[in-house]
Amino acid sequence: MLNARESIEAEIVRLVQGAGGDAPALSPATDLVGLGLTSLMFAELLIGLEMELGVDPFQGETSIVEMRTVGDLVKAYDDALGAESARG
């Protein structure tokens, strides 16, 4: 199974550095708004993750507006990947 945490962290670092920022230190508690991600950058993050991981966790009951931290995103993608694996 793909590692959602590593993919999410790598994509966030890529976006922040692409905007001229320093690579942030990330943990599950890192606040997404505090990273300086604009709404466009957040959309780019989600599109990149869907392409890389092959799932969109926000098509079901998981709400994108509930994503506050890196850990929230990791859980959403881990849950979606687990559900996808269970479906076969």
N, C-alpha and C positions, 0 to 999 in steps of 0.2 A: 504494500500500500504506500502511496506517496505520502511524504511527510509535510503536512499542512503548515506546521510551525516554521520549518526552515524556508518553505516557499513564501510564506507571508512576510517573514522578517527580511528575506532577501529582496522582495519586491518593494517593501517600505524603504529600505536603505537605498535602493536604486532610484526611487522617486524623490526622496529627500536630497540625495546627492545631485540628481539631475536638475533640481531647482536651485543648486548652489549652496546647499547646506552641508554640514558635516554629518558623517555617518552616526546616527543616533545609537545610544546604548538601549537595547530593547529588552523588556521582560514582559511576562504576562500582564503585569499591572500598568504598563505604559499606556498613558492616555493618548488616544488617537488624535484628538484635537490639539493637544500639546505638542505634537510632532510638526505642526504647521501645515498639515495636508489641507489643500483647498478642496472644494467639492469636486472640481475637475480631476484633481490628483486621486481623490478617493474613488471616483468612477473608474479611472485608469487602473487603479489597484485591483478593483473587483473584476474588471474585464481580463486583466492579466492573470489573475488567479483562476478564473473560470477556464481560460485557455490552457493553463498549465496543469490544473488539477482535474479538469473535466467535469466539475460540478458547480451548480449555482445554489448555495444553501438558502437563498432568499426567495425561491419559487414556492416554497411551502409555508409553514407556520412561522419560521424564523423571520423576524423583522429587522431590516437593515438599520432602522433608527435605534435599535437596542444595542448596537455595536459601539461600545465606549472605549474599550481597551484592546490591546493586542490579544490578550487572553480570550476576550469575547469572540474575536474573529477566528482564532484557532479552534475554539470549541464549535463554532458554527460549521466550519469546514470539516473538522474531524467527524462531527455528527453526520454531515452530508455524505462524506466519503464512506463512513460505516454503513449508512443506509443503502448507498449505491452498491457496496460489496455484498450486502445481504440480499439484494435483488438479483444478484448474479450477473 
